[in-house]
Amino acid sequence: MPTTIRRLTPADAAAHRALMLEAYERHPDAFTSSTSERARLPVSWWAERLPPGEDADSVVIGAFDEEGGLIGAAGLNVEGRIKSRHKATLFGMYVAPAARSLGLGRQLVDAILATARARAGLRVVQLTVTQGNDAAQGLYERCGFSSFGVEPMAVFVEGRFHGKVHMWCDLRP
Ligand SMILES: CC(C)(COP(=O)(O)OP(=O)(O)OC[C@H]1O[C@@H](n2cnc3c(N)ncnc32)[C@H](O)[C@@H]1OP(=O)(O)O)[C@@H](O)C(=O)NCCC(=O)NCCS
């Protein structure tokens, strides 16, 4: 499946919103955000998470199919405070079911890490993944992330608690 990987701009806000609402709906265990909370927010809220500029605190990379449809995304949020500016968080990782196991997830994580490496002063990327989400955790491990702990009872979804595995990647090889 030929795809284009590029950074999202505010013009992609509606497509990103639709993709992530699908993600929250299909995989309630995998995301801390829930469909009902996020569906209430206007497209302008999503556009604010896609600010332009090289030093933006939030960057989202998207994967597009041949027709220009958004089929995957992953985001990077850089810490703002002086003492933690060397850290960023990978968030909102999702590939639409029809496009899975084709390496798009790998391309998105690699693009996020390349973006992080290009930012002066950034040294660490962190993320959390729900315990038992082996496809996602395995992908992160192959991309260079290591787990450093499990947060017990991190999310409560449909009457069940789930732990979150905390992972990190040192950007300096
Ligand atoms: C996790 C996710 C982003 C991966 O996307 P993808 O495009 O399928 O990823 P890739 O094709 O690059 O890689 C998938 C890899 O996982 C492997 N895999 C698939 N299911 C697996 C499982 N249950 N356990 C271990 N590995 C698995 C595949 O074999 C493939 O490995 P390979 O790269 O060695 O061939 C996608 O499955 C997804 O969107 N899941 C639902 C949302 C989610 O869990 N997001 C992560 C939140 S932290």
The ligand as a Gaussian input file, in Angstrom:
#p B3LYP/6-31G(d) Opt

LIG

0 1
 C        0.059000      -0.881000      17.555000
 C       -0.221000      -0.455000      16.111000
 C       -0.060000       1.062000      16.011000
 C        0.801000      -1.149000      15.197000
 O        0.615000      -0.642000      13.892000
 P        1.087000      -1.496000      12.592000
 O        1.038000      -0.566000      11.437000
 O        0.334000      -2.757000      12.505000
 O        2.601000      -1.773000      13.000000
 P        3.707000      -2.460000      12.091000
 O        3.078000      -3.060000      10.874000
 O        4.817000      -1.501000      11.914000
 O        4.242000      -3.568000      13.058000
 C        3.395000      -4.491000      13.565000
 C        4.289000      -5.504000      14.199000
 O        3.630000      -6.026000      15.335000
 C        3.628000      -7.410000      15.237000
 N        2.456000      -7.871000      15.962000
 C        1.188000      -7.812000      15.556000
 N        0.395000      -8.329000      16.524000
 C        1.227000      -8.692000      17.542000
 C        1.027000      -9.268000      18.826000
 N       -0.198000      -9.568000      19.264000
 N        2.100000      -9.471000      19.612000
 C        3.345000      -9.174000      19.204000
 N        3.578000      -8.610000      18.001000
 C        2.538000      -8.384000      17.181000
 C        3.615000      -7.700000      13.779000
 O        4.106000      -8.993000      13.501000
 C        4.580000      -6.651000      13.281000
 O        5.893000      -7.103000      13.521000
 P        7.080000      -6.933000      12.459000
 O        7.321000      -5.439000      12.372000
 O        8.226000      -7.669000      13.062000
 O        6.555000      -7.506000      11.186000
 C       -1.644000      -0.881000      15.649000
 O       -1.788000      -2.265000      15.890000
 C       -2.761000      -0.133000      16.333000
 O       -3.133000       0.958000      15.930000
 N       -3.337000      -0.733000      17.393000
 C       -4.487000      -0.182000      18.090000
 C       -4.162000       1.096000      18.845000
 C       -3.012000       0.921000      19.798000
 O       -2.867000      -0.092000      20.469000
 N       -2.174000       1.984000      19.866000
 C       -1.026000       2.015000      20.734000
 C       -1.367000       2.750000      21.976000
 S        0.019000       2.765000      23.106000

